[in-house]
Amino acid sequence: MSSDLKMFGKRVRTLRKAKNMTQEQLATAADSGAKYISELERGEANITITLINKLADGLGVATGELFNNDHEAEGKELRGKIYKMVDDADDEEIKLL
């Protein structure tokens, strides 16, 4: 499947877990099936505009929030800063970690 579907599925999973919902609960809220939600979260299923709207409603977020992956760029930037700090640290600083 495409990387776009995988990214979308990962975002759905992130939002679902943030709401403490199971796949079954989201499936019920979105009038879908738990197996389909599982496939969707793994990026293995295509999605319709209708279901995108139902997922957003079920998750209690705006539809656009399903496509907001800014947090991933921020996470990569933060990891880069951490790696640089570790690389620049001397032995004593490493021991403190």
C-alpha positions in Angstrom: 0.0 0.0 0.0 1.0 3.6 -0.4 2.9 5.5 2.2 0.0 8.0 2.3 -2.3 5.3 3.4 0.2 4.1 6.0 0.6 7.7 7.3 -3.2 8.2 7.4 -3.6 4.9 9.3 -0.9 5.8 11.8 -2.6 9.1 12.4 -6.0 7.3 13.0 -4.3 4.9 15.4 -2.6 7.8 17.3 -5.9 9.7 17.6 -7.8 6.6 18.6 -5.3 5.7 21.4 -5.3 9.3 22.6 -9.1 9.0 23.1 -8.6 5.7 24.9 -10.7 3.9 22.3 -10.5 0.4 21.1 -10.7 -0.5 17.4 -14.1 -2.0 18.1 -15.3 1.2 19.7 -14.1 3.3 16.8 -15.6 0.9 14.4 -19.0 1.2 16.1 -18.7 5.0 16.2 -17.8 5.1 12.5 -20.4 2.5 11.4 -17.6 0.2 10.2 -16.0 -3.0 11.2 -13.1 -3.6 13.6 -11.2 -5.7 11.0 -11.5 -2.8 8.6 -10.2 -0.3 11.2 -7.3 -2.7 11.9 -6.4 -2.9 8.2 -6.8 0.9 7.8 -4.5 1.6 10.8 -1.9 -0.7 9.1 -2.2 1.2 5.8 -3.7 -1.9 4.1 -7.1 -0.6 3.2 -8.4 2.1 1.0 -10.7 4.7 2.4 -13.7 6.7 1.2 -14.5 10.3 1.9 -17.7 9.2 3.6 -15.7 7.0 6.1 -13.1 9.8 6.6 -16.0 12.0 7.9 -17.4 9.2 10.0 -13.9 8.5 11.5 -13.5 12.2 12.4 -16.9 12.2 14.0 -16.3 9.0 15.9 -13.0 10.4 17.2 -14.5 13.8 18.0 -12.0 15.7 15.8 -12.3 17.9 12.8 -11.8 16.1 9.5 -8.6 18.0 8.8 -7.1 16.6 12.1 -6.9 13.2 10.5 -4.4 14.6 8.0 -2.3 16.7 10.4 1.1 15.0 10.7 3.0 18.0 11.9 3.8 16.1 15.1 5.9 13.6 13.2 8.2 16.4 11.8 8.5 17.8 15.3 9.4 14.4 16.6 12.1 13.9 14.0 13.6 17.3 14.7 13.6 16.6 18.5 15.3 13.2 17.9 17.9 14.9 15.8 18.7 17.3 18.6 18.9 14.5 21.1 21.3 12.5 18.9 23.5 15.6 18.5 23.6 16.1 22.3 24.6 12.5 22.9 27.2 12.7 20.2 28.7 15.9 21.7 28.6 14.6 25.3 31.8 13.5 27.0 32.1 10.3 29.0 31.0 11.8 32.3 27.9 13.3 30.7 27.1 9.9 29.1 27.3 8.2 32.5 24.7 10.6 33.8 22.3 9.5 31.1 
